[in-house]
Amino acid sequence: MFGYNLKLAWASIRHRKALAALMVALISIGVGAVMTMVTVVYNMGSDPLPGKSDRLFVVQLDNQENDGDRAIDQNDLPERLTWRDAVHLLDQRDGADEVVALFNTQFAIVADTTDARPRHLQGIATNAAFFRLFEVPFQYGGPWSAEADASGTPQIVIDRQLNEQLFGGENSVGRRVRLGSLSATITGVIGNWTPNTRFYDSSMNPTFLHQAFVPLQFAVAANLSRAGNPMSCWERDEDREDAFSKADVEGLMASECTFVNLWVELADAAAIASYRQFLLDYIADQREFGRFPRETLSFVTGLGEWMVINRAVRPQFKMFVVVAALFMIICLTNLVSIVLAKLMGKTREICVRRAMGADRMTLFVQNLIEVGIVGAVGGVLALALSYFGLAAMRALMSLSIGRTSPMFDRAFELDLTMALTAIALAVAGATIAGLYPVWRACRASPAFNLKTE
């Protein structure tokens, strides 16, 4: 029976090609616009570490001054920790499988064997557990050792693109690079690592990843620039914030300025509860030294919630989705009129079939299948429009920001999930738009319409 309905639907579409083409155009344009924007939002907000993200947490502590407004949730707390808190929590794991501390840094880098012009880039100062926690793949070598973490050995991990620029893509493990007046040994080259956003440093920057990583203690001992690193200093340290960013590393280490992100991996609910209690105990101990004057408040915030708090999906893209959805509704509203006009031309055919014994439900299903087929064709065409729409957005945004990267390109990729969603949305939209016209056509009176013929 379904095959027979398909045959009738196809014959009707071929008989009224112009109206069918107009229906396909409306569906494809409306769904294509929506799926272009939905795809970007979907890619930006997707899980960067599937299968592991539910075990990753950011640590937040309320070390603000007592005259400030009381913090009530994660949005009101500093996103980062002070150096002294980060170092203590890094050393005292208390049941955490992994603990990672990191902050942004900047330096000029050049191969040690060349006189080429140095490249200025943003890097990350962290510990070796960073690469295990965030499952960073390596093309050559690997992270530095735990001993390098402790001693601050001048070592560095670079990404594949930087390795291409400095060494032509060769295995550069063991070779040296200059960071300003300093020299560091390469221990590893990162392979194809393309998370959907730069979630690890709270910036949620979807445009590029850091190209170089150095040990925390090395970055501090060498006083690598912290310019560009987000830093929050309370009133007593505000006038020294600029000095802390550039030169006064000793003052920064002893201050209440927050600039270090701390990540922990906690295996289950028991480990989460234990770690939260550990933080409360730590705060209580620090109060003996006059720190944490406000009401005790600390959080271990999951990766998914952290991405929402820090707006991994930019608000403007959500607004674009709403605008595109309204545009699709306008297209479907016009589709209702076209389907109605199309079925008015089939009134005599429907009435003849009714007079010959076909029931209303049979005719209703047959005509709705026809609308569904048009929707499916429109969905396939919408995929092509979405593909070109995403390519255009990628080109325009790359021109706007002046750069591109594999991570940036990933935000504009149309995967199988989105492709199937586009077709399903087109079929569903067309079917819903066709419900009223088909219902009205099937209620036509055979006696009245055939008599007037």
Protein Blocks (a to p, Z undefined) as FASTA:
>chain_A
ZZmmmmmmmmmmmmmmmlmmmmmmmmmmmmmmmmmmmmmmmmmmmcfbghklmmgccddd
dfbdfkbccdfbfklpcfbdcfklmmmmmmmnnopabdcdddddddddddfkbcbdcddd
ddddddfklmmmnopacfbgcdddfklmmnopacddddfklmmmmnnopafehiacdehj
accddfbdcdddddfbdfknonopakbccfbdcdfklmmmnopafehiacdddfklmmmm
mmmmmmmmmlmmmmcbdfbdcddddfblmlmmmmmmmmmmmmmmmmmnopakbccddddd
dfklmmmmnomaafklmmmmmmmmmmmmmmmmmmmmmmmmmmmmmmmmmmmmmmnopafk
lmmmmmmmmmmmmmmmmmmmmmmmmmmmmmmmmmmmmmmnopacfklmmmmcccfklmmm
mmmmmmmmmmmmmmmmmmmmmmpcfklmmmmZZ
